[in-house]
Amino acid sequence: MARLQLELSESHERLLNKLMDVCDLSTKKDVVENALLLLGWAAEKSAQGLSIAAVDEKRKIYKEVQTPALEGARTSAERHRELVEHAVA
């Protein structure tokens, strides 16, 4: 088990508290654990070349989520695939 201590800016602390409220989570630990699960899933899908998006099915609108972490997962996976392809060739 890892112990984590964070120093957050005031704006990030407000966001953390807002997320606790909006998501009905009782602890900051719950927020961090949920955030890690979501980022892990999104990074895995991004590495597979998929887009992460919010979808409005009624209006046929989607908004792709783009973050440095997700872009990093995608480019890292692409580099890995290229290395494997060159090694096999």
DRENBAGU-455484 format. One record per atom (N, C-alpha, C, O): chain; atom name; y, z, x. Coordinates in Angstrom, 2 decimals, padded with zeros to 5 digits, m for minus. Last residue first. Example, Ala and Ser with C-alpha at 12.3 -4.5 7.8 and 13.67 -1.06 7.14 Angstrom:
A, N, m002.25, 007.08, 012.85
A, CA, m001.06, 007.14, 013.67
A, C, 000.03, 007.87, 012.90
A, O, 001.14, 008.04, 013.41
A, N, m005.69, 007.80, 013.19
A, CA, m004.50, 007.80, 012.30
A, C, m003.30, 007.80, 013.20
A, O, m003.32, 008.46, 014.24
This chain:
A, N, m006.90, m038.98, 010.27
A, CA, m006.78, m040.42, 010.57
A, C, m007.18, m040.78, 011.97
A, O, m007.13, m041.95, 012.35
A, N, m006.95, m036.25, 010.27
A, CA, m008.11, m036.94, 009.75
A, C, m008.10, m038.43, 010.15
A, O, m009.15, m039.04, 010.35
A, N, m004.45, m035.63, 011.23
A, CA, m005.62, m035.14, 011.96
A, C, m006.88, m035.88, 011.53
A, O, m007.78, m036.10, 012.34
A, N, m002.79, m036.72, 009.30
A, CA, m002.76, m037.29, 010.66
A, C, m003.99, m036.85, 011.47
A, O, m004.50, m037.61, 012.29
A, N, m003.43, m035.06, 007.13
A, CA, m003.66, m036.51, 007.03
A, C, m003.70, m037.15, 008.42
A, O, m004.53, m038.01, 008.68
A, N, m002.57, m032.59, 008.11
A, CA, m003.99, m032.78, 007.80
A, C, m004.31, m034.26, 007.74
A, O, m005.34, m034.69, 008.26
A, N, 000.18, m033.07, 008.31
A, CA, m000.59, m032.72, 009.51
A, C, m002.08, m032.96, 009.28
A, O, m002.77, m033.47, 010.16
A, N, 000.78, m033.54, 005.60
A, CA, 000.99, m034.60, 006.58
A, C, 000.18, m034.32, 007.85
A, O, m000.44, m035.23, 008.40
A, N, 000.25, m031.01, 004.50
A, CA, m000.54, m032.17, 004.06
A, C, m000.42, m033.32, 005.06
A, O, m001.41, m033.99, 005.35
A, N, 002.24, m029.53, 005.84
A, CA, 000.83, m029.21, 006.04
A, C, m000.05, m030.40, 005.64
A, O, m000.98, m030.76, 006.37
A, N, 004.55, m030.69, 004.77
A, CA, 004.29, m030.77, 006.21
A, C, 002.82, m030.51, 006.50
A, O, 002.22, m031.20, 007.33
A, N, 004.19, m029.93, 002.06
A, CA, 004.23, m031.36, 002.43
A, C, 003.94, m031.54, 003.92
A, O, 003.19, m032.44, 004.30
A, N, 004.36, m027.16, 002.28
A, CA, 003.11, m027.75, 001.81
A, C, 003.05, m029.23, 002.18
A, O, 002.00, m029.74, 002.56
A, N, 007.04, m026.97, 003.09
A, CA, 005.97, m026.44, 003.94
A, C, 004.63, m027.05, 003.56
A, O, 003.84, m027.42, 004.44
A, N, 008.37, m028.03, 000.89
A, CA, 008.42, m028.75, 002.16
A, C, 007.34, m028.25, 003.12
A, O, 006.79, m029.04, 003.89
A, N, 007.70, m026.09, m001.13
A, CA, 007.38, m027.51, m001.30
A, C, 007.34, m028.23, 000.05
A, O, 006.39, m028.96, 000.34
A, N, 008.69, m023.71, m000.07
A, CA, 007.26, m023.82, m000.40
A, C, 006.84, m025.27, m000.50
A, O, 005.77, m025.66, m000.02
A, N, 011.43, m024.38, 000.09
A, CA, 010.66, m024.07, 001.30
A, C, 009.16, m024.19, 001.07
A, O, 008.44, m024.70, 001.92
A, N, 012.04, m024.60, m002.60
A, CA, 012.15, m025.79, m001.75
A, C, 011.36, m025.59, m000.46
A, O, 010.70, m026.51, 000.02
A, N, 011.68, m021.93, m003.27
A, CA, 010.81, m022.95, m003.87
A, C, 010.87, m024.25, m003.08
A, O, 009.85, m024.92, m002.92
A, N, 013.72, m020.72, m001.71
A, CA, 012.31, m020.33, m001.55
A, C, 011.37, m021.38, m002.10
A, O, 010.36, m021.70, m001.47
A, N, 016.11, m021.91, m002.65
A, CA, 015.67, m022.13, m001.27
A, C, 014.19, m021.78, m001.07
A, O, 013.48, m022.47, m000.33
A, N, 015.50, m023.27, m005.95
A, CA, 015.91, m022.18, m005.07
A, C, 015.48, m022.51, m003.64
A, O, 014.57, m023.32, m003.45
A, N, 015.80, m024.60, m009.04
A, CA, 015.78, m024.96, m007.63
A, C, 016.32, m023.78, m006.83
A, O, 017.46, m023.36, m007.01
A, N, 014.43, m025.40, m012.05
A, CA, 014.84, m024.27, m011.23
A, C, 014.71, m024.70, m009.77
A, O, 013.64, m025.10, m009.33
A, N, 015.50, m027.86, m014.35
A, CA, 014.66, m027.49, m013.23
A, C, 015.27, m026.32, m012.45
A, O, 016.48, m026.27, m012.23
A, N, 015.57, m027.95, m017.68
A, CA, 016.43, m027.63, m016.55
A, C, 015.55, m027.12, m015.43
A, O, 014.92, m026.07, m015.55
A, N, 015.10, m030.30, m020.31
A, CA, 014.58, m029.34, m019.36
A, C, 015.57, m029.15, m018.22
A, O, 016.31, m030.07, m017.85
A, N, 014.93, m031.24, m023.70
A, CA, 015.77, m030.98, m022.54
A, C, 015.03, m030.03, m021.60
A, O, 014.41, m029.06, m022.05
A, N, 014.21, m031.77, m026.37
A, CA, 013.65, m032.56, m025.25
A, C, 014.53, m032.47, m024.00
A, O, 014.83, m033.46, m023.35
A, N, 014.87, m030.12, m028.40
A, CA, 015.90, m031.09, m028.00
A, C, 015.45, m031.97, m026.84
A, O, 016.20, m032.83, m026.38
A, N, 012.43, m028.69, m028.60
A, CA, 013.05, m029.31, m029.79
A, C, 014.04, m030.40, m029.40
A, O, 014.04, m031.48, m029.99
A, N, 011.89, m027.69, m026.04
A, CA, 011.04, m028.73, m026.59
A, C, 011.68, m029.43, m027.79
A, O, 011.49, m030.64, m027.97
A, N, 013.42, m026.93, m023.37
A, CA, 013.79, m026.85, m024.78
A, C, 013.06, m028.00, m025.46
A, O, 013.53, m029.13, m025.48
A, N, 012.29, m025.25, m020.52
A, CA, 012.13, m026.40, m021.40
A, C, 012.58, m026.05, m022.82
A, O, 012.17, m025.04, m023.39
A, N, 012.88, m024.65, m017.17
A, CA, 013.05, m024.11, m018.51
A, C, 013.08, m025.31, m019.45
A, O, 013.81, m026.27, m019.20
A, N, 010.57, m025.29, m014.44
A, CA, 011.68, m025.62, m015.32
A, C, 011.69, m024.77, m016.58
A, O, 010.66, m024.25, m017.01
A, N, 009.40, m026.49, m011.46
A, CA, 009.51, m025.26, m012.24
A, C, 010.74, m025.45, m013.12
A, O, 011.83, m025.73, m012.61
A, N, 007.32, m029.26, m010.69
A, CA, 008.65, m028.71, m010.92
A, C, 008.53, m027.42, m011.73
A, O, 007.65, m027.30, m012.58
A, N, 004.75, m029.61, m008.17
A, CA, 005.20, m029.50, m009.55
A, C, 006.61, m028.94, m009.61
A, O, 007.05, m028.23, m008.70
A, N, 003.61, m029.60, m005.70
A, CA, 004.45, m030.74, m006.04
A, C, 004.96, m030.72, m007.47
A, O, 005.53, m031.70, m007.94
A, N, 002.38, m027.38, m004.90
A, CA, 001.50, m028.41, m005.45
A, C, 002.28, m029.66, m005.88
A, O, 001.71, m030.64, m006.35
A, N, 004.53, m025.82, m004.31
A, CA, 003.75, m026.33, m003.19
A, C, 002.78, m027.42, m003.64
A, O, 002.41, m028.30, m002.86
A, N, 005.19, m025.12, m006.93
A, CA, 006.10, m025.98, m006.17
A, C, 005.38, m026.60, m004.99
A, O, 005.57, m027.78, m004.69
A, N, 003.06, m023.40, m007.49
A, CA, 003.22, m024.64, m008.27
A, C, 004.14, m025.62, m007.54
A, O, 003.88, m026.83, m007.54
A, N, 003.62, m021.37, m005.60
A, CA, 002.32, m022.07, m005.59
A, C, 002.44, m023.40, m006.33
A, O, 001.95, m024.42, m005.83
A, N, 006.13, m020.54, m006.46
A, CA, 005.98, m021.11, m005.12
A, C, 004.68, m021.89, m005.02
A, O, 004.64, m022.96, m004.42
A, N, 005.52, m019.49, m008.99
A, CA, 006.42, m020.63, m008.88
A, C, 006.28, m021.31, m007.52
A, O, 006.30, m022.54, m007.44
A, N, 003.84, m017.32, m008.27
A, CA, 003.34, m018.39, m009.13
A, C, 004.19, m019.64, m008.95
A, O, 003.65, m020.74, m008.78
A, N, 005.66, m015.81, m006.70
A, CA, 004.39, m016.27, m006.15
A, C, 003.82, m017.44, m006.95
A, O, 003.36, m018.43, m006.37
A, N, 007.68, m015.27, m008.56
A, CA, 007.98, m016.09, m007.39
A, C, 006.70, m016.63, m006.77
A, O, 006.65, m017.79, m006.35
A, N, 006.20, m013.63, m010.35
A, CA, 006.80, m014.88, m010.80
A, C, 007.11, m015.81, m009.63
A, O, 006.83, m017.00, m009.70
A, N, 005.48, m011.49, m008.66
A, CA, 004.45, m012.27, m009.36
A, C, 005.01, m013.63, m009.79
A, O, 004.35, m014.65, m009.60
A, N, 008.03, m010.57, m007.90
A, CA, 007.10, m011.09, m006.90
A, C, 006.01, m011.93, m007.53
A, O, 005.64, m012.98, m006.99
A, N, 009.01, m009.71, m010.38
A, CA, 009.71, m010.76, m009.65
A, C, 008.80, m011.39, m008.60
A, O, 008.80, m012.61, m008.42
A, N, 007.22, m007.64, m010.95
A, CA, 007.27, m008.82, m011.81
A, C, 007.95, m009.99, m011.12
A, O, 007.52, m011.13, m011.26
A, N, 007.90, m005.88, m008.84
A, CA, 006.54, m006.40, m008.96
A, C, 006.50, m007.66, m009.83
A, O, 005.83, m008.63, m009.48
A, N, 010.63, m005.37, m009.43
A, CA, 010.25, m006.01, m008.17
A, C, 008.85, m006.61, m008.27
A, O, 008.63, m007.73, m007.82
A, N, 010.38, m004.11, m011.95
A, CA, 011.18, m005.32, m011.80
A, C, 010.75, m006.07, m010.55
A, O, 010.52, m007.28, m010.59
A, N, 008.84, m001.87, m011.28
A, CA, 008.32, m002.85, m012.24
A, C, 009.07, m004.17, m012.12
A, O, 008.46, m005.24, m012.19
A, N, 010.63, m000.53, m009.61
A, CA, 009.37, m001.02, m009.05
A, C, 008.78, m002.08, m009.98
A, O, 008.26, m003.09, m009.50
A, N, 012.45, 000.34, m011.42
A, CA, 012.86, m000.72, m010.51
A, C, 011.64, m001.34, m009.85
A, O, 011.62, m002.54, m009.56
A, N, 010.95, 000.94, m014.66
A, CA, 011.28, 001.31, m013.28
A, C, 011.74, 000.08, m012.48
A, O, 011.44, m001.05, m012.85
A, N, 010.53, m000.03, m017.22
A, CA, 011.00, 001.35, m017.07
A, C, 011.38, 001.73, m015.65
A, O, 012.07, 002.73, m015.44
A, N, 011.58, m002.92, m018.97
A, CA, 010.83, m002.34, m017.86
A, C, 011.40, m000.96, m017.57
A, O, 012.61, m000.75, m017.65
A, N, 012.63, m004.81, m020.79
A, CA, 012.02, m003.56, m021.25
A, C, 011.07, m002.98, m020.20
A, O, 009.94, m002.60, m020.49
A, N, 014.13, m006.90, m019.96
A, CA, 012.67, m007.08, m019.91
A, C, 011.91, m005.84, m020.38
A, O, 010.68, m005.83, m020.37
A, N, 016.72, m005.89, m020.22
A, CA, 016.34, m007.12, m020.91
A, C, 014.82, m007.27, m021.01
A, O, 014.30, m007.71, m022.03
A, N, 016.59, m003.56, m018.49
A, CA, 016.92, m003.48, m019.91
A, C, 016.39, m004.69, m020.69
A, O, 015.69, m004.53, m021.69
A, N, 015.93, m004.60, m016.00
A, CA, 015.13, m003.49, m016.56
A, C, 015.33, m003.41, m018.06
A, O, 014.38, m003.22, m018.82
A, N, 018.02, m006.42, m015.74
A, CA, 016.65, m006.90, m015.90
A, C, 015.73, m005.82, m016.45
A, O, 014.86, m006.10, m017.28
A, N, 020.14, m004.63, m015.36
A, CA, 020.14, m005.52, m016.53
A, C, 018.73, m006.04, m016.79
A, O, 018.29, m006.09, m017.94
A, N, 019.40, m003.51, m012.90
A, CA, 019.47, m002.66, m014.10
A, C, 019.46, m003.49, m015.38
A, O, 018.84, m003.10, m016.37
A, N, 019.60, m005.82, m011.31
A, CA, 018.34, m005.07, m011.40
A, C, 018.31, m004.21, m012.65
A, O, 017.32, m004.18, m013.38
A, N, 022.33, m006.40, m011.61
A, CA, 021.31, m007.35, m012.08
A, C, 019.97, m006.65, m012.25
A, O, 019.27, m006.88, m013.25
A, N, 023.44, m004.18, m010.33
A, CA, 023.70, m004.41, m011.76
A, C, 022.68, m005.37, m012.36
A, O, 022.22, m005.16, m013.48
A, N, 022.47, m004.69, m007.77
A, CA, 022.05, m003.47, m008.47
A, C, 022.29, m003.60, m009.97
A, O, 021.46, m003.18, m010.78
A, N, 023.82, m007.03, m007.20
A, CA, 022.36, m007.07, m007.32
A, C, 021.82, m005.81, m008.00
A, O, 020.83, m005.87, m008.73
A, N, 026.43, m006.02, m007.13
A, CA, 026.08, m007.04, m008.12
A, C, 024.57, m007.16, m008.29
A, O, 024.09, m007.37, m009.41
A, N, 026.32, m004.22, m005.00
A, CA, 026.59, m003.72, m006.35
A, C, 026.19, m004.74, m007.41
A, O, 025.67, m004.38, m008.46
A, N, 023.47, m004.99, m002.91
A, CA, 024.90, m005.05, m003.22
A, C, 025.08, m004.53, m004.65
A, O, 024.12, m004.42, m005.41
A, N, 020.91, m002.73, m001.84
A, CA, 021.37, m003.85, m002.64
A, C, 022.88, m003.81, m002.80
A, O, 023.49, m002.74, m002.83
A, N, 018.53, m001.90, 000.35
A, CA, 019.95, m001.66, 000.11
A, C, 020.46, m002.90, m000.60
A, O, 020.46, m003.99, m000.03
A, N, 015.21, m000.71, m000.16
A, CA, 016.19, m001.78, m000.16
A, C, 017.60, m001.24, m000.30
A, O, 017.83, m000.24, m000.99
A, N, 012.04, m000.05, 001.01
A, CA, 013.34, 000.56, 000.73
A, C, 014.39, m000.53, 000.87
A, O, 014.45, m001.20, 001.90
A, N, 008.65, 000.14, 000.32
A, CA, 009.80, m000.73, 000.49
A, C, 011.07, 000.02, 000.13
A, O, 011.16, 000.64, m000.93
A, N, 005.38, 000.45, 001.45
A, CA, 006.55, 001.15, 000.93
A, C, 007.76, 000.30, 001.27
A, O, 007.88, m000.21, 002.39
A, N, 002.20, m000.83, 000.54
A, CA, 003.45, m000.93, 001.31
A, C, 004.55, m000.15, 000.63
A, O, 004.64, m000.09, m000.60
A, N, m001.17, 000.00, 000.85
A, CA, 000.00, 000.00, 000.00
A, C, 001.24, 000.00, 000.89
A, O, 001.31, 000.74, 001.88
